[in-house]
Amino acid sequence: MRRGARFRLARRMSAALLPGERPSALPAHRGRTRTSMLAQWVAYLSGLGGVFAVLSLTVPPERQLEALGVELIAIASCAVASVLWLRAARLQKGMAVMLMTGCGVVSTVAVVLASNPPSGAYIDLRITRREWLMLLGSFMIAAIAIRRLVTELRDRAEQLAYVSRTDQLTGVANRRAWDEEVPREAERARRDGLPFCVAILEVDRLKAYNEMRGHREGDRLLQRAAASWRNCLRSSDFIARYEGECFAILLRRCSMNAAVAILQRLRMAVPEEQTASAGVARWDGHESSEDLVRRAGEALHAAKTSGRDRVKISDIDPETTSVTATDWRNLIQDVLTQRGVVAVYQPIVTLATGEVRGFEALARPNRQLVDLGVERMFAAAQEMGLARELDWLCRRAALEGAAAIPPGVPVFVNCNVSGLVDPVHRVDQMLLLLRYVGRSPRDVVMEITEREIVGDLGRLRSVVDAYRQEGFRFAIDDVGEGHSTLEVLAATQPEFVKIARSLVVAASSTGARAAIRAVVAFARETGASVIAEGLEVAASARLMRSLEVDLGQGYLFARPSLLDASPMTIRLPVSGPQVPVPPEPVDDTPWTLGAAVAADGGAA
């Protein structure tokens, strides 16, 4: 099978598999029936007859009128052949037969006049039957060769157009086809007065999926997701791979309610039990296609920063979008350049005595410089590839703000995995920072957060060993949720294990208690201390003590706050009577150790 034929067959098969594609994305090949093919061959012969008549005029006849007649008939033969060639695929059968008959008659007259020299010619030009057949065969061979070259050129042009407009991984349209299709649809909707919506759909946490299963499996996930979404869309809709794990969808003649329903169906169709986030915007009737797509992208960002696995609608007025829309990249850059981060501190106490054992430094945006939530700040930095820079800025703020904490009291400094293993911010950089703030590495606990999946446990283990040789200690944050897995615990062997708030809150259930006991058993085996996070009521603190959890942290003891000159007296005594958590049942209402001291009269 010829390459052009194979390509046409493959393109037709892909067009059958892609119901969401429009003919503009996959150019259709013109079908040929037997009548049209016969008409084209007759057009070839008729055109050859006209060319032959024109060539015969190289030996001019004696009479100018005869020469003019041959020219007119030759021109007529070529004209009829051209019309028949160009319209062969669109002509009805009866009209095609009439034109073929007329074309044959005209070409035959042209050949007869040209091959029979008129009387009185000076040169006797005679062509035998053999010579005529040889000449006609030569013209036919040339015509066939030209036809094959034209067909091959057309196939190559269509193949190039197809490849330039199709994403090679998923088989849907690419960004170029999308950029051409949206303005075209906006113009059509403006002319016809019909609504349409644009949506940006993204597979959640594809980077983490790639790190866990490999990029090949990630590519297969995108292929299966694209195929699944094509099957869920209407035949009039248009889907394209926008960039990376993002897909853009054009929903023609679609209201916002219908668009949300379609996107919810697409979100539920993601394979491998993965999730997807989507943002959708409805064309307002006059905005540009760029503004429309940008609004859909901002809605997608809102869906991601609010927890992912959801659909967000763009409700921003396009006329004020340029003023009110958030420029996340510039905002995060402002946080980094202006050091727009401050640290607040929450004490970690011994549940049995109420003694302060350390402080966790929690980074917060400086609201005097930027108006931004902490979770949104970290999520935006993660998406823009600035998580390492923000992580280092938070470390600096945590250590610079801890000057009031006395020596010997550890400061828990949060760090993500990518920032910890970053070769730019190695342990020597941390030592320089500690030398600047005047704190010993033995008073710093590097608390590894759960925001990222750990891809290279060997690299993490080597970095932890390098820090530990300098005197740093480690804690694993939020064990029981996020990405704080048993593999990370085994690889780092931390000195502190922090139980996630979700387990602490659910500790009354059998499953949560069993998980907490497993964490405590691991800590006892490795010599680590266990910290219960999110303690807000006395009953939770008593239950943690019964499960042999040593330390606690939460609003029950103190809210995160800036440090004053005497941080060790924030709601908690350093010396004097010890204040145990009350053993008798009490109401599940927030309480402070100060209130407990007053209630118990300071007795142990």
HELIX and SHEET records of a PDB file:
HELIX    1   1 ARG A    3  LEU A   17  1                                  15    
HELIX    2   2 ARG A   34  SER A   56  1                                  23    
HELIX    3   3 GLN A   64  LEU A   86  1                                  23    
HELIX    4   4 LYS A   93  SER A  115  1                                  23    
HELIX    5   5 ARG A  129  SER A  164  1                                  36    
HELIX    6   6 ARG A  175  ASP A  192  1                                  18    
HELIX    7   7 LEU A  206  ARG A  213  1                                   8    
HELIX    8   8 HIS A  215  CYS A  232  1                                  18    
HELIX    9   9 MET A  256  MET A  268  1                                  13    
HELIX   10  10 SER A  289  THR A  305  1                                  17    
HELIX   11  11 PRO A  318  THR A  320  5                                   3    
HELIX   12  12 THR A  321  THR A  324  1                                   4    
HELIX   13  13 TRP A  328  THR A  337  1                                  10    
HELIX   14  14 VAL A  374  GLU A  383  1                                  10    
HELIX   15  15 ALA A  387  GLU A  400  1                                  14    
HELIX   16  16 VAL A  417  LEU A  420  1                                   4    
HELIX   17  17 VAL A  427  VAL A  437  1                                  11    
HELIX   18  18 PRO A  441  ASP A  443  5                                   3    
HELIX   19  19 LEU A  457  GLN A  469  1                                  13    
HELIX   20  20 LEU A  486  THR A  492  1                                   7    
HELIX   21  21 ARG A  501  VAL A  505  1                                   5    
HELIX   22  22 THR A  510  THR A  526  1                                  17    
HELIX   23  23 ALA A  538  SER A  546  1                                   9    
HELIX   24  24 PRO A  567  THR A  569  5                                   3    
HELIX   25  25 LEU A  593  ASP A  600  1                                   8    
SHEET    1   A 5 PHE A 238  GLU A 243  0                                        
SHEET    2   A 5 CYS A 246  ARG A 252 -1                                        
SHEET    3   A 5 PHE A 196  VAL A 203 -1                                        
SHEET    4   A 5 ALA A 276  ARG A 282 -1                                        
SHEET    5   A 5 VAL A 311  ILE A 313  1                                        
SHEET    1   B 9 VAL A 341  THR A 350  0                                        
SHEET    2   B 9 VAL A 356  PRO A 365 -1                                        
SHEET    3   B 9 VAL A 411  CYS A 415  1                                        
SHEET    4   B 9 VAL A 444  ILE A 448  1                                        
SHEET    5   B 9 ARG A 473  VAL A 479  1                                        
SHEET    6   B 9 PHE A 496  ILE A 499  1                                        
SHEET    7   B 9 SER A 529  ALA A 532  1                                        
SHEET    8   B 9 LEU A 551  GLY A 552  1                                        
SHEET    9   B 9 VAL A 341  THR A 350 -1                                        
END                                                                             
